[in-house]
């Protein structure tokens, strides 16, 4: 068990397509296998004592994929949300989303709303899925909310600071993201948690998401545990604490 555990872990689940291609399988088989990894990592995160887990499942740019893949992903997400209901509730896990879910299919929105409502009081862990999510889009939507309030006089521009700004972001209901993991060997954030990632630790795994298991997750947690987070301060200042 790690002594320094991240409170909030966020994951860019990449490599489902390549995993499938290497096995001559359709891309959707890669996503289906990826859903099994979601199940496994959520269970392990809960057992380990992680407070919040956020997974990047569908970006604002993913709509441009072939219709068959987009529709297949929507169906898979709907199936997952229904099938995991009991597991989440029995493990005291609260479900939430980030991203603009207005544009999702109606039946998926209904399942999401229902799972959010029944898990509202769960308090041992937060399980959050980023759906139709983009970091720039999240910031722009926050700016629009603040601008509207300033125009009616409910807020003053001088009252906006980093903390108040965060409260308008989709992620505001969760603790700060301590660790961002990206699988499949790609070294970029791809519009994920742009505001939130400013002081997050980053970890890149060579494994494709469908192969990402407990062992790989523990490697990321071990790497995090060894790091010194300075938040702009010096090592000496951190030690004084
Ligand atoms: C990126 O791999 C993955 C996605 C765009 C979808 C992630 C979705 C799942 C894992 C499905 C289940 C999710 C939940 C939350 C139940 P890619 O397709 O871009 O892979 P590639 O880069 O190898 O093509």
Boltz pocket constraint, residues with backbone or C-beta under 6 A from the ligand:
constraints:
  - pocket:
      binder: B
      contacts: [[A, 13], [A, 14], [A, 15], [A, 16], [A, 17], [A, 18], [A, 19], [A, 30], [A, 31], [A, 32], [A, 34], [A, 35], [A, 38], [A, 55], [A, 56], [A, 57], [A, 58], [A, 59], [A, 62], [A, 76], [A, 77], [A, 80], [A, 129], [A, 209]]
      max_distance: 6.0
